Amino acid sequence: MVIALAAGAVVGLALGALGGGGSVLAVPVLIYLLGFAPPAAATASLLIVLATSATALYGHARDGRVRWGTGALFAAAGLVPAALGGLLAARLPEVLLTAGFAVVAGTAAVRMLRPGGGVEGVRRSAPAVAGAGAGLGAVTGVLGVGGGFLTVPALVQVVGLGMRTAVGTSLLVVAANALAALLARAGTAGALDWAVIAPFAGAAILGAWDGRRLAAKVSGDTLRRIFGAALLAVAVLMLADTVF
């Protein structure tokens, strides 16, 4: 219970402040500290992230930091790939899911940490935005992540949003993709340990409100560096676990 509450607070803080990173933090905690198998951890993570991202989205929207049109297009393009990815995940070996998760997280971390990783890009056409959304939806379904840790860089570098607006907008994408992936995994929800998931999610929702307030006080570059460093640490630990 203590681990679930503490981890939930950190996950909520990450989602509220960074617009992502909730699943990439929740999944390893659920596996390594709370004893979930990787498929169950992915499903539980999606439940937690859905509840938390919806809460954080409300706060960011109230502060005017959500681009609804861009977020809706990004999210809509990813719904079908996310559902198909969820079906595919049930047929893949657990070690492959863990390794894939680590590689994707590490790639996103390096992109965010490198010089210019937070520079706003040139605004792209609707097809380019939709293509990026479809790719992220597929990743969400297969790996059981909300996708925010990839959505934020894409919204900054591909779509051209500022960091704070990208954080708020990504929460809409995260919530939609998590919901689609959950629907594809609906048959696995009954086997989950709700005595762990409920306090985890409750602490995450409360942490998201503090994260939103933190995001308003910290510069975009600082948010980006924190985001990238946390992702890189998690990626290295999970990849090491699959190798050794």
Secondary structure, DSSP 8 states (H G I E B T S, - for coil): -HHHHHHHHHHHHHHHHHS--HHHHHHHIIIIIT---HHHHHHHHHHHHHHHHHHHHHHHHHTT---HHHHHHHHHHHHHHHHHHHHHHTTS-HHHHHHHHHHHHHHHHHHHHSTTTT-------HHHHHHHHHHHHHHHHHHT--SHHHHHHHIIIII---HHHHHHHHHHHHHHHHHHHHHHTGGGGGGS-HHHHHHHHHHHHHHHHHHHHHHHHS-HHHHHHHHHHHHHHHHHHHHHHHH-
